[in-house]
Amino acid sequence: MSETAHQEHHATGSAFIKDVVIGMSDGLTVPFALAAGLSGAVQHSGLIVIAGLAEITAGSIAMGLGGYLAGKTEQDFYHSELKREYEEVDALPDEEKREVKVFFQELGLSEDIQDKAVAEITRDKKKWVDFMMKYELNLEEPDPRRARNSALNIGGSYIVGGLVPLSPYFFINTPAQALPVSVGLTLICLFIFGFFKSKVTGVNPWLGALKVTLIGAAAAGAAFFVAKLFK
């Protein structure tokens, strides 16, 4: 009787994907709205390019800094809880052992197995604390490079996304002529981005793609008509 090897397929790189989604969604939308708005107010594409590059620079730095601070906050929180858990193990060992036993009790293990498991885990303080961090507090130790990587991923994705709606203005001198190209190119990218983002997050990809596209189009349209109104 032949046996077929069981293979499990899980999503990997979730932190990277999350960063790209954050950076790309804002990168495609904000510079798109800015370029569309300026197209209704200025006569030369050079001004839009300068303003767009300034916005992309500022936006990528701000978004990257936000990702860095979020990563550092996660690390600081983990280490503060780790310190507190070590203190509790030293000050209240019996109570901490009881919490370990309750965990195994809830798994349905027999009393004898519970006691053996508690004795085995609490024999080594580091393993004991690691166990409490993971199963009592549901905290995993963050990657020490997470803050830096998050900043680079989000900032880089913002730049890539922002250059999409801005790129036609590099080659077409008249904003009125560059705008339709920018709109078409950006809406296509928004649809593709929304499709794959929704696919990764488990949402209906076609509905998600349509939603992201409409949001981007609405933002750009509002900026364009406001600029026209106050030109």
Contacts in CASP RR format, 6 or more apart in sequence:
PFRMAT RR
TARGET T0000
AUTHOR 0000-0000-0000
METHOD contacts of the structure
MODEL  1
MSETAHQEHHATGSAFIKDVVIGMSDGLTVPFALAAGLSGAVQHSGLIVI
AGLAEITAGSIAMGLGGYLAGKTEQDFYHSELKREYEEVDALPDEEKREV
KVFFQELGLSEDIQDKAVAEITRDKKKWVDFMMKYELNLEEPDPRRARNS
ALNIGGSYIVGGLVPLSPYFFINTPAQALPVSVGLTLICLFIFGFFKSKV
TGVNPWLGALKVTLIGAAAAGAAFFVAKLFK
11 17 0 8 1.000
11 200 0 8 1.000
15 143 0 8 1.000
15 146 0 8 1.000
15 149 0 8 1.000
15 150 0 8 1.000
16 149 0 8 1.000
16 153 0 8 1.000
17 200 0 8 1.000
19 67 0 8 1.000
19 149 0 8 1.000
19 150 0 8 1.000
19 153 0 8 1.000
19 154 0 8 1.000
19 157 0 8 1.000
20 153 0 8 1.000
20 154 0 8 1.000
20 157 0 8 1.000
21 197 0 8 1.000
21 200 0 8 1.000
22 63 0 8 1.000
22 67 0 8 1.000
22 154 0 8 1.000
22 157 0 8 1.000
23 63 0 8 1.000
23 153 0 8 1.000
23 154 0 8 1.000
23 155 0 8 1.000
23 156 0 8 1.000
23 157 0 8 1.000
23 158 0 8 1.000
23 161 0 8 1.000
24 157 0 8 1.000
24 158 0 8 1.000
24 160 0 8 1.000
24 161 0 8 1.000
24 193 0 8 1.000
25 193 0 8 1.000
25 197 0 8 1.000
25 212 0 8 1.000
26 59 0 8 1.000
26 63 0 8 1.000
26 158 0 8 1.000
27 56 0 8 1.000
27 59 0 8 1.000
27 157 0 8 1.000
27 158 0 8 1.000
27 159 0 8 1.000
27 160 0 8 1.000
27 161 0 8 1.000
27 162 0 8 1.000
28 161 0 8 1.000
28 162 0 8 1.000
28 164 0 8 1.000
28 165 0 8 1.000
28 186 0 8 1.000
28 189 0 8 1.000
28 190 0 8 1.000
28 193 0 8 1.000
28 216 0 8 1.000
29 190 0 8 1.000
29 215 0 8 1.000
29 216 0 8 1.000
29 219 0 8 1.000
30 55 0 8 1.000
30 59 0 8 1.000
30 162 0 8 1.000
30 219 0 8 1.000
31 52 0 8 1.000
31 55 0 8 1.000
31 56 0 8 1.000
31 161 0 8 1.000
31 162 0 8 1.000
31 163 0 8 1.000
31 165 0 8 1.000
31 166 0 8 1.000
32 162 0 8 1.000
32 164 0 8 1.000
32 165 0 8 1.000
32 182 0 8 1.000
32 186 0 8 1.000
32 216 0 8 1.000
32 219 0 8 1.000
32 220 0 8 1.000
33 216 0 8 1.000
33 219 0 8 1.000
33 220 0 8 1.000
33 221 0 8 1.000
33 222 0 8 1.000
33 223 0 8 1.000
34 51 0 8 1.000
34 52 0 8 1.000
34 55 0 8 1.000
34 223 0 8 1.000
35 48 0 8 1.000
35 52 0 8 1.000
35 165 0 8 1.000
35 166 0 8 1.000
35 169 0 8 1.000
35 179 0 8 1.000
35 182 0 8 1.000
35 220 0 8 1.000
36 165 0 8 1.000
36 179 0 8 1.000
36 182 0 8 1.000
36 183 0 8 1.000
36 220 0 8 1.000
36 221 0 8 1.000
36 223 0 8 1.000
36 224 0 8 1.000
37 220 0 8 1.000
37 221 0 8 1.000
37 223 0 8 1.000
37 224 0 8 1.000
37 226 0 8 1.000
37 227 0 8 1.000
38 47 0 8 1.000
38 48 0 8 1.000
38 51 0 8 1.000
38 175 0 8 1.000
38 227 0 8 1.000
39 48 0 8 1.000
39 175 0 8 1.000
39 176 0 8 1.000
39 178 0 8 1.000
39 179 0 8 1.000
39 182 0 8 1.000
39 224 0 8 1.000
39 227 0 8 1.000
40 175 0 8 1.000
40 176 0 8 1.000
40 179 0 8 1.000
40 224 0 8 1.000
40 227 0 8 1.000
40 228 0 8 1.000
40 231 0 8 1.000
41 227 0 8 1.000
41 228 0 8 1.000
41 230 0 8 1.000
41 231 0 8 1.000
42 48 0 8 1.000
42 175 0 8 1.000
43 174 0 8 1.000
43 175 0 8 1.000
44 173 0 8 1.000
44 174 0 8 1.000
44 175 0 8 1.000
45 169 0 8 1.000
45 170 0 8 1.000
45 172 0 8 1.000
45 173 0 8 1.000
45 174 0 8 1.000
45 175 0 8 1.000
45 178 0 8 1.000
46 169 0 8 1.000
46 173 0 8 1.000
48 166 0 8 1.000
48 169 0 8 1.000
48 175 0 8 1.000
48 178 0 8 1.000
49 166 0 8 1.000
49 169 0 8 1.000
49 170 0 8 1.000
52 166 0 8 1.000
53 166 0 8 1.000
56 158 0 8 1.000
56 159 0 8 1.000
56 162 0 8 1.000
56 163 0 8 1.000
56 166 0 8 1.000
59 155 0 8 1.000
59 158 0 8 1.000
60 154 0 8 1.000
60 155 0 8 1.000
60 156 0 8 1.000
60 158 0 8 1.000
60 159 0 8 1.000
61 155 0 8 1.000
63 154 0 8 1.000
63 155 0 8 1.000
63 158 0 8 1.000
64 150 0 8 1.000
64 151 0 8 1.000
64 152 0 8 1.000
64 154 0 8 1.000
64 155 0 8 1.000
64 158 0 8 1.000
65 151 0 8 1.000
66 151 0 8 1.000
66 154 0 8 1.000
67 147 0 8 1.000
67 150 0 8 1.000
67 151 0 8 1.000
67 154 0 8 1.000
68 147 0 8 1.000
68 148 0 8 1.000
68 150 0 8 1.000
68 151 0 8 1.000
69 147 0 8 1.000
70 147 0 8 1.000
70 150 0 8 1.000
71 142 0 8 1.000
71 146 0 8 1.000
71 147 0 8 1.000
71 150 0 8 1.000
72 147 0 8 1.000
74 142 0 8 1.000
74 146 0 8 1.000
74 147 0 8 1.000
75 142 0 8 1.000
75 144 0 8 1.000
75 146 0 8 1.000
75 147 0 8 1.000
78 133 0 8 1.000
78 139 0 8 1.000
78 141 0 8 1.000
78 142 0 8 1.000
81 133 0 8 1.000
81 137 0 8 1.000
81 139 0 8 1.000
82 129 0 8 1.000
82 133 0 8 1.000
85 129 0 8 1.000
85 132 0 8 1.000
85 133 0 8 1.000
85 137 0 8 1.000
86 125 0 8 1.000
86 129 0 8 1.000
88 95 0 8 1.000
88 96 0 8 1.000
89 96 0 8 1.000
89 125 0 8 1.000
89 128 0 8 1.000
89 129 0 8 1.000
89 132 0 8 1.000
93 122 0 8 1.000
96 122 0 8 1.000
96 128 0 8 1.000
96 132 0 8 1.000
97 118 0 8 1.000
97 122 0 8 1.000
99 132 0 8 1.000
99 136 0 8 1.000
100 117 0 8 1.000
100 118 0 8 1.000
100 121 0 8 1.000
100 122 0 8 1.000
100 128 0 8 1.000
100 131 0 8 1.000
100 132 0 8 1.000
101 114 0 8 1.000
101 115 0 8 1.000
101 118 0 8 1.000
103 135 0 8 1.000
103 136 0 8 1.000
104 113 0 8 1.000
104 114 0 8 1.000
104 117 0 8 1.000
104 118 0 8 1.000
105 114 0 8 1.000
109 117 0 8 1.000
121 127 0 8 1.000
121 128 0 8 1.000
121 131 0 8 1.000
122 128 0 8 1.000
133 139 0 8 1.000
133 141 0 8 1.000
134 140 0 8 1.000
143 149 0 8 1.000
161 189 0 8 1.000
164 185 0 8 1.000
164 186 0 8 1.000
164 189 0 8 1.000
165 182 0 8 1.000
165 185 0 8 1.000
165 186 0 8 1.000
165 220 0 8 1.000
166 182 0 8 1.000
167 182 0 8 1.000
167 185 0 8 1.000
168 178 0 8 1.000
168 179 0 8 1.000
168 181 0 8 1.000
168 182 0 8 1.000
168 185 0 8 1.000
169 175 0 8 1.000
169 178 0 8 1.000
169 182 0 8 1.000
171 178 0 8 1.000
172 178 0 8 1.000
172 181 0 8 1.000
179 224 0 8 1.000
183 217 0 8 1.000
183 220 0 8 1.000
186 216 0 8 1.000
186 220 0 8 1.000
187 213 0 8 1.000
187 216 0 8 1.000
187 217 0 8 1.000
190 209 0 8 1.000
190 212 0 8 1.000
190 213 0 8 1.000
190 216 0 8 1.000
190 217 0 8 1.000
191 209 0 8 1.000
191 210 0 8 1.000
191 212 0 8 1.000
191 213 0 8 1.000
192 209 0 8 1.000
193 209 0 8 1.000
193 212 0 8 1.000
194 205 0 8 1.000
194 208 0 8 1.000
194 209 0 8 1.000
194 211 0 8 1.000
194 212 0 8 1.000
194 213 0 8 1.000
195 205 0 8 1.000
195 206 0 8 1.000
195 208 0 8 1.000
195 209 0 8 1.000
196 205 0 8 1.000
197 208 0 8 1.000
197 212 0 8 1.000
198 204 0 8 1.000
198 205 0 8 1.000
198 207 0 8 1.000
198 208 0 8 1.000
198 209 0 8 1.000
198 212 0 8 1.000
199 205 0 8 1.000
END
